[in-house]
Amino acid sequence: MNQDSTEAERWISFCDGDEGALVSLYERYYSMFFVWGCKWLAGEEDFVKDQLHDFFLYIWESRDKLSRDINVKAYLLTSFRRRLLYQWKKHQRLTSIEQMGETFENNEAELLDAEAISEQFLRLEKALTLLSPAQREVVELRFLQSKSLQEIADMKKTSLRTVYNLLHRGISKLRSEINEKNFLWLW
C-alpha cells in the first residue's frame, strides 16, 4: 500500500468521524504547519499555535461537509493558510487586504526557507520508511521521545551494544538517503 492511498484512506476515515484519523492527521501535519505558520507570521509562535489547534477543531466540526477526493496535504495547508491569515487580519484589525499583502510580500525569502524545511521533513519521513522496523523504533525512541540508550535497551530487553548498533546503522542509512550530514536538527 503506498503513502498516497494510506493518506486518502485516513482522510476518508476522518470525514466519516474516526477520531483516531483526526489524531493521526494532527500528529502528521502539526509540526510542518507550525513551521509554515511561523514563517508566514514571523515572531507570532503563540498565535500560530492557537490558530493551529483551532484549525484542527474547525475541520473536525465541519468534516461532513468536506470533499473526500482531495490531495490531503495540499488541501489542509491551503485551508490552514487561509484561516490563519483571516484570523491574523481580525487580530490586527488591518484596514485593507493590500496592507496584509505587503506584510507577506516582505517575507517571501522566509517562505522559501519554510518550503525548504518542509521538503527536508518530507525527505526525512521518506527515508524513515526505508529503515528496518528495529532501526526505526530505536531512532524514534531516541530522537522523538528523547530516551537514553540505556532506557531503550531496557525497554527492548536487549543489550546496550545492540541498541547502539541499531541507532548507528539507522542514522547512517538516513544520512545516505537524505544526503545531508546535519539532518538531526529537524528533530
N, CA and C atoms as a LAMMPS dump frame, in Angstrom:
ITEM: TIMESTEP
0
ITEM: NUMBER OF ATOMS
561
ITEM: BOX BOUNDS ff ff ff
-5.0000000000000000e+02 5.0000000000000000e+02
-5.0000000000000000e+02 5.0000000000000000e+02
-5.0000000000000000e+02 5.0000000000000000e+02
ITEM: ATOMS id mol type element x y z
1 1 1 N 0.856 -1.176 0
2 1 2 C 0 0 0
3 1 3 C 0.898 1.233 0
4 2 1 N 0.689 2.133 -0.926
5 2 2 C 1.564 3.291 -0.987
6 2 3 C 1.075 4.403 -0.063
7 3 1 N 1.945 5.407 0.099
8 3 2 C 1.679 6.51 1.028
9 3 3 C 0.423 7.289 0.666
10 4 1 N 0.203 7.527 -0.655
11 4 2 C -0.958 8.312 -1.08
12 4 3 C -2.266 7.611 -0.764
13 5 1 N -2.337 6.279 -0.99
14 5 2 C -3.576 5.571 -0.696
15 5 3 C -3.822 5.518 0.811
16 6 1 N -2.756 5.38 1.607
17 6 2 C -2.903 5.397 3.064
18 6 3 C -3.447 6.748 3.517
19 7 1 N -2.907 7.818 2.929
20 7 2 C -3.352 9.161 3.288
21 7 3 C -4.818 9.367 2.878
22 8 1 N -5.186 8.884 1.701
23 8 2 C -6.569 9.008 1.234
24 8 3 C -7.515 8.226 2.143
25 9 1 N -7.1 7.044 2.547
26 9 2 C -7.938 6.237 3.448
27 9 3 C -8.07 6.91 4.809
28 10 1 N -6.978 7.489 5.295
29 10 2 C -7.012 8.198 6.578
30 10 3 C -7.993 9.379 6.485
31 11 1 N -7.966 10.089 5.35
32 11 2 C -8.848 11.238 5.153
33 11 3 C -10.314 10.806 5.122
34 12 1 N -10.612 9.728 4.424
35 12 2 C -11.99 9.233 4.359
36 12 3 C -12.462 8.821 5.75
37 13 1 N -11.592 8.141 6.509
38 13 2 C -11.94 7.777 7.888
39 13 3 C -12.213 9.024 8.72
40 14 1 N -11.382 10.042 8.532
41 14 2 C -11.586 11.312 9.234
42 14 3 C -12.953 11.89 8.911
43 15 1 N -13.289 11.953 7.61
44 15 2 C -14.572 12.505 7.182
45 15 3 C -15.744 11.695 7.717
46 16 1 N -15.51 10.392 7.951
47 16 2 C -16.553 9.526 8.497
48 16 3 C -16.669 9.632 10.017
49 17 1 N -15.801 10.448 10.651
50 17 2 C -15.913 10.673 12.091
51 17 3 C -14.974 9.86 12.949
52 18 1 N -13.947 9.263 12.368
53 18 2 C -12.974 8.477 13.125
54 18 3 C -12.023 9.415 13.86
55 19 1 N -12.129 9.445 15.194
56 19 2 C -11.271 10.324 15.99
57 19 3 C -9.81 9.928 15.89
58 20 1 N -9.541 8.634 15.703
59 20 2 C -8.161 8.173 15.521
60 20 3 C -7.537 8.77 14.274
61 21 1 N -8.339 8.928 13.221
62 21 2 C -7.84 9.549 11.988
63 21 3 C -7.542 11.025 12.231
64 22 1 N -8.361 11.688 13.052
65 22 2 C -8.093 13.084 13.412
66 22 3 C -6.749 13.184 14.128
67 23 1 N -6.535 12.334 15.102
68 23 2 C -5.269 12.336 15.848
69 23 3 C -4.1 12.072 14.901
70 24 1 N -4.276 11.127 13.999
71 24 2 C -3.232 10.799 13.036
72 24 3 C -2.906 11.993 12.138
73 25 1 N -3.927 12.669 11.624
74 25 2 C -3.699 13.855 10.788
75 25 3 C -3.025 14.956 11.595
76 26 1 N -3.465 15.144 12.824
77 26 2 C -2.889 16.163 13.698
78 26 3 C -1.402 15.886 13.923
79 27 1 N -1.067 14.656 14.278
80 27 2 C 0.323 14.311 14.535
81 27 3 C 1.177 14.415 13.273
82 28 1 N 0.596 14.063 12.15
83 28 2 C 1.345 14.076 10.889
84 28 3 C 1.653 15.495 10.418
85 29 1 N 0.713 16.428 10.573
86 29 2 C 0.862 17.75 9.975
87 29 3 C 1.15 18.885 10.952
88 30 1 N 0.985 18.674 12.237
89 30 2 C 1.129 19.762 13.192
90 30 3 C 2.486 20.465 13.072
91 31 1 N 3.576 19.706 13.147
92 31 2 C 4.909 20.32 13.127
93 31 3 C 5.162 21.07 11.827
94 32 1 N 4.808 20.448 10.729
95 32 2 C 5.03 21.064 9.427
96 32 3 C 4.237 22.371 9.303
97 33 1 N 2.966 22.353 9.703
98 33 2 C 2.129 23.544 9.592
99 33 3 C 2.572 24.62 10.572
100 34 1 N 3.084 24.203 11.729
101 34 2 C 3.592 25.174 12.685
102 34 3 C 4.787 25.922 12.095
103 35 1 N 5.699 25.186 11.452
104 35 2 C 6.854 25.824 10.816
105 35 3 C 6.389 26.807 9.749
106 36 1 N 5.461 26.381 8.916
107 36 2 C 4.938 27.265 7.861
108 36 3 C 4.287 28.494 8.472
109 37 1 N 3.433 28.292 9.464
110 37 2 C 2.736 29.416 10.092
111 37 3 C 3.702 30.411 10.715
112 38 1 N 4.763 29.906 11.338
113 38 2 C 5.759 30.799 11.945
114 38 3 C 6.536 31.56 10.881
115 39 1 N 6.7 30.962 9.724
116 39 2 C 7.362 31.679 8.628
117 39 3 C 6.44 32.76 8.063
118 40 1 N 5.159 32.459 7.954
119 40 2 C 4.202 33.437 7.445
120 40 3 C 4.024 34.598 8.41
121 41 1 N 4.03 34.286 9.699
122 41 2 C 3.821 35.305 10.728
123 41 3 C 5.025 35.303 11.668
124 42 1 N 6.134 35.79 11.199
125 42 2 C 7.38 35.775 11.962
126 42 3 C 7.18 36.395 13.341
127 43 1 N 7.642 35.683 14.358
128 43 2 C 7.574 36.187 15.723
129 43 3 C 6.244 35.979 16.417
130 44 1 N 5.33 35.257 15.797
131 44 2 C 3.998 35.068 16.381
132 44 3 C 3.722 33.589 16.669
133 45 1 N 4.68 32.918 17.296
134 45 2 C 4.561 31.481 17.535
135 45 3 C 3.322 31.121 18.348
136 46 1 N 3.032 31.872 19.395
137 46 2 C 1.868 31.567 20.238
138 46 3 C 0.567 31.709 19.452
139 47 1 N 0.477 32.752 18.64
140 47 2 C -0.711 32.961 17.819
141 47 3 C -0.868 31.79 16.84
142 48 1 N 0.239 31.371 16.216
143 48 2 C 0.192 30.263 15.262
144 48 3 C -0.255 28.982 15.96
145 49 1 N 0.283 28.708 17.155
146 49 2 C -0.12 27.51 17.905
147 49 3 C -1.62 27.519 18.176
148 50 1 N -2.119 28.658 18.663
149 50 2 C -3.551 28.767 18.956
150 50 3 C -4.378 28.53 17.7
151 51 1 N -3.968 29.156 16.602
152 51 2 C -4.722 29.018 15.363
153 51 3 C -4.631 27.605 14.802
154 52 1 N -3.514 26.959 15.002
155 52 2 C -3.356 25.586 14.518
156 52 3 C -4.293 24.644 15.27
157 53 1 N -4.367 24.8 16.573
158 53 2 C -5.31 23.987 17.361
159 53 3 C -6.75 24.275 16.932
160 54 1 N -7.065 25.559 16.776
161 54 2 C -8.419 25.941 16.341
162 54 3 C -8.721 25.394 14.952
163 55 1 N -7.716 25.369 14.077
164 55 2 C -7.917 24.87 12.715
165 55 3 C -8.319 23.392 12.734
166 56 1 N -7.617 22.587 13.528
167 56 2 C -7.97 21.164 13.572
168 56 3 C -9.348 20.948 14.188
169 57 1 N -9.72 21.762 15.159
170 57 2 C -11.077 21.687 15.7
171 57 3 C -12.097 22.092 14.643
172 58 1 N -11.793 23.137 13.89
173 58 2 C -12.677 23.622 12.839
174 58 3 C -12.913 22.546 11.77
175 59 1 N -11.841 21.922 11.284
176 59 2 C -12.055 20.907 10.241
177 59 3 C -12.766 19.685 10.801
178 60 1 N -12.541 19.391 12.077
179 60 2 C -13.251 18.259 12.684
180 60 3 C -14.75 18.558 12.737
181 61 1 N -15.102 19.759 13.131
182 61 2 C -16.513 20.126 13.24
183 61 3 C -17.208 20.204 11.878
184 62 1 N -16.439 20.484 10.832
185 62 2 C -17.052 20.591 9.504
186 62 3 C -16.666 19.428 8.596
187 63 1 N -16.261 18.308 9.172
188 63 2 C -15.781 17.155 8.397
189 63 3 C -16.842 16.576 7.457
190 64 1 N -18.117 16.651 7.842
191 64 2 C -19.168 16.075 6.996
192 64 3 C -19.416 16.896 5.73
193 65 1 N -18.877 18.131 5.677
194 65 2 C -19.053 18.985 4.502
195 65 3 C -17.83 18.946 3.577
196 66 1 N -16.777 18.262 3.99
197 66 2 C -15.526 18.278 3.247
198 66 3 C -15.533 17.259 2.112
199 67 1 N -14.848 17.613 1.031
200 67 2 C -14.7 16.707 -0.107
201 67 3 C -13.808 15.535 0.294
202 68 1 N -14.114 14.367 -0.233
203 68 2 C -13.354 13.17 0.115
204 68 3 C -12.236 12.873 -0.877
205 69 1 N -12.345 13.368 -2.091
206 69 2 C -11.371 13.07 -3.135
207 69 3 C -10.456 14.275 -3.324
208 70 1 N -9.428 14.381 -2.459
209 70 2 C -8.543 15.544 -2.469
210 70 3 C -7.105 15.114 -2.25
211 71 1 N -6.194 16.038 -2.503
212 71 2 C -4.802 15.886 -2.07
213 71 3 C -4.793 16.423 -0.641
214 72 1 N -4.693 15.539 0.323
215 72 2 C -4.899 15.891 1.728
216 72 3 C -3.942 16.978 2.191
217 73 1 N -2.649 16.799 1.953
218 73 2 C -1.662 17.762 2.428
219 73 3 C -1.905 19.138 1.812
220 74 1 N -2.09 19.182 0.498
221 74 2 C -2.3 20.462 -0.185
222 74 3 C -3.57 21.137 0.32
223 75 1 N -4.637 20.369 0.481
224 75 2 C -5.896 20.924 0.956
225 75 3 C -5.75 21.498 2.369
226 76 1 N -5.152 20.705 3.26
227 76 2 C -5.017 21.163 4.644
228 76 3 C -4.101 22.382 4.739
229 77 1 N -3.002 22.379 3.998
230 77 2 C -2.083 23.511 4.05
231 77 3 C -2.749 24.782 3.522
232 78 1 N -3.44 24.668 2.404
233 78 2 C -4.135 25.829 1.831
234 78 3 C -5.216 26.329 2.789
235 79 1 N -5.979 25.414 3.352
236 79 2 C -7.042 25.801 4.285
237 79 3 C -6.473 26.451 5.536
238 80 1 N -5.39 25.857 6.062
239 80 2 C -4.779 26.424 7.257
240 80 3 C -4.24 27.82 6.967
241 81 1 N -3.562 27.992 5.843
242 81 2 C -3.007 29.301 5.497
243 81 3 C -4.125 30.344 5.38
244 82 1 N -5.19 29.983 4.686
245 82 2 C -6.307 30.906 4.504
246 82 3 C -6.911 31.289 5.859
247 83 1 N -7.132 30.303 6.708
248 83 2 C -7.731 30.564 8.014
249 83 3 C -6.775 31.376 8.911
250 84 1 N -5.488 31.045 8.863
251 84 2 C -4.502 31.765 9.671
252 84 3 C -4.452 33.237 9.27
253 85 1 N -4.406 33.493 7.969
254 85 2 C -4.337 34.878 7.51
255 85 3 C -5.621 35.643 7.83
256 86 1 N -6.751 34.957 7.718
257 86 2 C -8.027 35.592 8.072
258 86 3 C -8.042 35.964 9.564
259 87 1 N -7.623 35.036 10.413
260 87 2 C -7.605 35.306 11.855
261 87 3 C -6.578 36.381 12.201
262 88 1 N -5.453 36.376 11.483
263 88 2 C -4.433 37.39 11.727
264 88 3 C -4.974 38.78 11.374
265 89 1 N -5.705 38.84 10.274
266 89 2 C -6.304 40.114 9.858
267 89 3 C -7.271 40.606 10.935
268 90 1 N -8.094 39.708 11.425
269 90 2 C -9.016 40.095 12.501
270 90 3 C -8.236 40.538 13.728
271 91 1 N -7.212 39.796 14.037
272 91 2 C -6.412 40.079 15.231
273 91 3 C -5.741 41.452 15.133
274 92 1 N -5.219 41.767 14.012
275 92 2 C -4.503 43.026 13.815
276 92 3 C -5.412 44.181 13.4
277 93 1 N -6.671 43.866 13.067
278 93 2 C -7.629 44.872 12.61
279 93 3 C -7.062 45.69 11.445
280 94 1 N -6.498 44.94 10.498
281 94 2 C -5.967 45.612 9.311
282 94 3 C -7.114 46.203 8.514
283 95 1 N -6.885 47.322 7.912
284 95 2 C -7.957 48.015 7.202
285 95 3 C -8.112 47.57 5.761
286 96 1 N -7.077 46.978 5.18
287 96 2 C -7.231 46.568 3.789
288 96 3 C -6.407 45.333 3.479
289 97 1 N -6.824 44.63 2.476
290 97 2 C -6.109 43.428 2.045
291 97 3 C -4.725 43.797 1.517
292 98 1 N -4.567 44.984 0.913
293 98 2 C -3.266 45.399 0.403
294 98 3 C -2.231 45.476 1.513
295 99 1 N -2.614 45.997 2.67
296 99 2 C -1.671 46.087 3.783
297 99 3 C -1.2 44.698 4.181
298 100 1 N -2.135 43.767 4.232
299 100 2 C -1.772 42.411 4.596
300 100 3 C -0.875 41.793 3.531
301 101 1 N -1.186 42.065 2.253
302 101 2 C -0.362 41.547 1.173
303 101 3 C 1.052 42.087 1.246
304 102 1 N 1.202 43.363 1.576
305 102 2 C 2.536 43.957 1.701
306 102 3 C 3.317 43.287 2.827
307 103 1 N 2.643 42.993 3.914
308 103 2 C 3.304 42.335 5.033
309 103 3 C 3.886 40.998 4.606
310 104 1 N 3.122 40.225 3.839
311 104 2 C 3.572 38.897 3.461
312 104 3 C 4.52 38.904 2.274
313 105 1 N 4.451 39.925 1.423
314 105 2 C 5.411 40.025 0.329
315 105 3 C 6.811 40.241 0.868
316 106 1 N 6.932 40.965 1.965
317 106 2 C 8.236 41.215 2.573
318 106 3 C 8.856 39.931 3.126
319 107 1 N 8.044 38.929 3.359
320 107 2 C 8.536 37.681 3.936
321 107 3 C 8.737 36.589 2.889
322 108 1 N 8.867 36.967 1.627
323 108 2 C 8.99 35.976 0.562
324 108 3 C 10.202 35.059 0.776
325 109 1 N 11.321 35.622 1.189
326 109 2 C 12.516 34.808 1.439
327 109 3 C 12.251 33.809 2.564
328 110 1 N 11.525 34.237 3.581
329 110 2 C 11.204 33.342 4.683
330 110 3 C 10.274 32.221 4.227
331 111 1 N 9.374 32.518 3.304
332 111 2 C 8.505 31.484 2.761
333 111 3 C 9.322 30.429 2.023
334 112 1 N 10.326 30.861 1.301
335 112 2 C 11.193 29.914 0.604
336 112 3 C 11.939 29.034 1.61
337 113 1 N 12.365 29.627 2.729
338 113 2 C 13.004 28.84 3.781
339 113 3 C 12.032 27.807 4.345
340 114 1 N 10.789 28.203 4.554
341 114 2 C 9.784 27.278 5.081
342 114 3 C 9.556 26.129 4.109
343 115 1 N 9.547 26.433 2.819
344 115 2 C 9.394 25.377 1.824
345 115 3 C 10.574 24.414 1.882
346 116 1 N 11.775 24.936 2.043
347 116 2 C 12.96 24.088 2.127
348 116 3 C 12.88 23.182 3.359
349 117 1 N 12.429 23.727 4.478
350 117 2 C 12.296 22.93 5.692
351 117 3 C 11.244 21.842 5.485
352 118 1 N 10.14 22.187 4.859
353 118 2 C 9.101 21.196 4.586
354 118 3 C 9.622 20.084 3.688
355 119 1 N 10.402 20.453 2.686
356 119 2 C 10.985 19.442 1.802
357 119 3 C 11.919 18.523 2.579
358 120 1 N 12.703 19.096 3.501
359 120 2 C 13.595 18.278 4.312
360 120 3 C 12.802 17.327 5.204
361 121 1 N 11.692 17.809 5.779
362 121 2 C 10.844 16.936 6.588
363 121 3 C 10.315 15.775 5.741
364 122 1 N 9.895 16.072 4.526
365 122 2 C 9.376 15.027 3.644
366 122 3 C 10.459 14.015 3.295
367 123 1 N 11.679 14.503 3.017
368 123 2 C 12.788 13.588 2.713
369 123 3 C 13.098 12.707 3.911
370 124 1 N 13.091 13.298 5.097
371 124 2 C 13.347 12.531 6.307
372 124 3 C 12.254 11.49 6.516
373 125 1 N 11.018 11.902 6.342
374 125 2 C 9.889 10.991 6.508
375 125 3 C 9.998 9.798 5.547
376 126 1 N 10.349 10.071 4.304
377 126 2 C 10.515 9.015 3.309
378 126 3 C 11.685 8.107 3.67
379 127 1 N 12.788 8.703 4.108
380 127 2 C 13.962 7.912 4.48
381 127 3 C 13.675 7.013 5.677
382 128 1 N 12.845 7.479 6.611
383 128 2 C 12.498 6.663 7.778
384 128 3 C 11.789 5.375 7.376
385 129 1 N 11.034 5.422 6.296
386 129 2 C 10.319 4.226 5.858
387 129 3 C 11.268 3.172 5.305
388 130 1 N 12.496 3.565 4.968
389 130 2 C 13.469 2.625 4.418
390 130 3 C 14.261 1.884 5.493
391 131 1 N 14.13 2.328 6.739
392 131 2 C 14.823 1.657 7.832
393 131 3 C 14.112 0.367 8.196
394 132 1 N 14.865 -0.539 8.786
395 132 2 C 14.23 -1.76 9.299
396 132 3 C 13.326 -1.342 10.461
397 133 1 N 12.321 -2.17 10.791
398 133 2 C 11.443 -1.803 11.915
399 133 3 C 12.218 -1.567 13.224
400 134 1 N 13.243 -2.38 13.479
401 134 2 C 14.02 -2.218 14.708
402 134 3 C 14.814 -0.914 14.689
403 135 1 N 15.426 -0.594 13.542
404 135 2 C 16.18 0.655 13.427
405 135 3 C 15.256 1.859 13.6
406 136 1 N 14.118 1.811 12.939
407 136 2 C 13.178 2.935 13.019
408 136 3 C 12.704 3.127 14.46
409 137 1 N 12.387 2.034 15.134
410 137 2 C 11.916 2.133 16.518
411 137 3 C 12.972 2.793 17.397
412 138 1 N 14.226 2.363 17.256
413 138 2 C 15.299 2.916 18.078
414 138 3 C 15.519 4.396 17.751
415 139 1 N 15.516 4.748 16.481
416 139 2 C 15.7 6.146 16.083
417 139 3 C 14.559 7.004 16.64
418 140 1 N 13.321 6.53 16.517
419 140 2 C 12.189 7.3 17.03
420 140 3 C 12.225 7.43 18.551
421 141 1 N 12.572 6.339 19.244
422 141 2 C 12.665 6.42 20.701
423 141 3 C 13.741 7.408 21.127
424 142 1 N 14.865 7.372 20.427
425 142 2 C 15.989 8.24 20.792
426 142 3 C 15.699 9.714 20.505
427 143 1 N 15.181 10.016 19.309
428 143 2 C 15.075 11.416 18.9
429 143 3 C 13.679 12.016 19.054
430 144 1 N 12.643 11.217 18.97
431 144 2 C 11.295 11.774 19.129
432 144 3 C 10.834 11.723 20.579
433 145 1 N 11.261 10.673 21.285
434 145 2 C 10.832 10.543 22.672
435 145 3 C 11.956 10.86 23.656
436 146 1 N 13.127 11.212 23.14
437 146 2 C 14.284 11.629 23.949
438 146 3 C 14.68 10.59 24.991
439 147 1 N 14.602 9.336 24.631
440 147 2 C 15.013 8.263 25.538
441 147 3 C 16.526 8.093 25.459
442 148 1 N 17.132 7.738 26.576
443 148 2 C 18.567 7.448 26.574
444 148 3 C 18.783 6.063 25.965
445 149 1 N 20.018 5.784 25.585
446 149 2 C 20.317 4.471 25.014
447 149 3 C 20.025 3.359 26.029
448 150 1 N 20.337 3.624 27.292
449 150 2 C 20.078 2.617 28.324
450 150 3 C 18.569 2.392 28.503
451 151 1 N 17.78 3.45 28.478
452 151 2 C 16.323 3.307 28.591
453 151 3 C 15.767 2.485 27.427
454 152 1 N 16.291 2.727 26.241
455 152 2 C 15.837 1.972 25.067
456 152 3 C 16.209 0.506 25.216
457 153 1 N 17.432 0.238 25.662
458 153 2 C 17.872 -1.143 25.862
459 153 3 C 16.977 -1.839 26.876
460 154 1 N 16.642 -1.153 27.958
461 154 2 C 15.765 -1.729 28.97
462 154 3 C 14.365 -1.995 28.406
463 155 1 N 13.845 -1.039 27.625
464 155 2 C 12.511 -1.206 27.037
465 155 3 C 12.471 -2.387 26.073
466 156 1 N 13.515 -2.523 25.271
467 156 2 C 13.562 -3.577 24.255
468 156 3 C 14.105 -4.896 24.812
469 157 1 N 14.534 -4.866 26.069
470 157 2 C 15.102 -6.052 26.711
471 157 3 C 16.248 -6.629 25.867
472 158 1 N 17.171 -5.739 25.553
473 158 2 C 18.333 -6.113 24.753
474 158 3 C 19.548 -5.388 25.304
475 159 1 N 20.704 -5.663 24.736
476 159 2 C 21.936 -5.063 25.248
477 159 3 C 22.09 -3.629 24.747
478 160 1 N 22.856 -2.882 25.488
479 160 2 C 23.16 -1.51 25.123
480 160 3 C 23.9 -1.48 23.785
481 161 1 N 24.761 -2.448 23.542
482 161 2 C 25.531 -2.532 22.301
483 161 3 C 24.597 -2.729 21.099
484 162 1 N 23.566 -3.568 21.254
485 162 2 C 22.606 -3.797 20.173
486 162 3 C 21.864 -2.51 19.841
487 163 1 N 21.447 -1.779 20.877
488 163 2 C 20.745 -0.512 20.67
489 163 3 C 21.66 0.481 19.963
490 164 1 N 22.905 0.557 20.412
491 164 2 C 23.87 1.463 19.78
492 164 3 C 24.051 1.106 18.304
493 165 1 N 24.212 -0.178 18.01
494 165 2 C 24.41 -0.612 16.626
495 165 3 C 23.185 -0.286 15.762
496 166 1 N 21.987 -0.55 16.275
497 166 2 C 20.768 -0.24 15.522
498 166 3 C 20.671 1.267 15.249
499 167 1 N 20.966 2.067 16.264
500 167 2 C 20.905 3.507 16.11
501 167 3 C 21.945 3.992 15.101
502 168 1 N 23.158 3.483 15.216
503 168 2 C 24.228 3.883 14.306
504 168 3 C 23.883 3.514 12.865
505 169 1 N 23.417 2.294 12.647
506 169 2 C 23.051 1.873 11.289
507 169 3 C 21.88 2.692 10.754
508 170 1 N 20.914 2.977 11.613
509 170 2 C 19.757 3.773 11.2
510 170 3 C 20.156 5.176 10.798
511 171 1 N 20.981 5.827 11.608
512 171 2 C 21.422 7.186 11.296
513 171 3 C 22.272 7.193 10.029
514 172 1 N 23.138 6.196 9.892
515 172 2 C 23.963 6.116 8.679
516 172 3 C 23.091 5.984 7.437
517 173 1 N 22.078 5.151 7.521
518 173 2 C 21.188 4.975 6.37
519 173 3 C 20.412 6.256 6.085
520 174 1 N 19.941 6.929 7.121
521 174 2 C 19.232 8.193 6.94
522 174 3 C 20.143 9.23 6.281
523 175 1 N 21.386 9.311 6.759
524 175 2 C 22.333 10.264 6.166
525 175 3 C 22.548 9.983 4.685
526 176 1 N 22.709 8.719 4.342
527 176 2 C 22.959 8.394 2.937
528 176 3 C 21.724 8.668 2.081
529 177 1 N 20.537 8.448 2.612
530 177 2 C 19.307 8.697 1.852
531 177 3 C 19.022 10.183 1.704
532 178 1 N 19.281 10.944 2.743
533 178 2 C 18.964 12.364 2.739
534 178 3 C 20.103 13.176 2.122
535 179 1 N 21.3 12.61 2.088
536 179 2 C 22.48 13.296 1.554
537 179 3 C 22.778 14.575 2.319
538 180 1 N 22.644 14.508 3.608
539 180 2 C 22.898 15.673 4.447
540 180 3 C 23.421 15.179 5.784
541 181 1 N 24.558 15.698 6.204
542 181 2 C 25.166 15.236 7.45
543 181 3 C 24.413 15.731 8.675
544 182 1 N 23.952 16.984 8.647
545 182 2 C 23.285 17.563 9.816
546 182 3 C 21.776 17.588 9.641
547 183 1 N 21.167 16.413 9.514
548 183 2 C 19.719 16.358 9.352
549 183 3 C 19.009 16.229 10.689
550 184 1 N 19.733 15.899 11.751
551 184 2 C 19.095 15.658 13.044
552 184 3 C 18.517 16.925 13.657
553 185 1 N 18.869 18.11 13.146
554 185 2 C 18.268 19.341 13.653
555 185 3 C 16.768 19.36 13.416
556 186 1 N 16.276 18.546 12.467
557 186 2 C 14.853 18.501 12.192
558 186 3 C 14.066 17.967 13.396
559 187 1 N 14.757 17.213 14.243
560 187 2 C 14.099 16.722 15.448
561 187 3 C 14.279 17.743 16.52
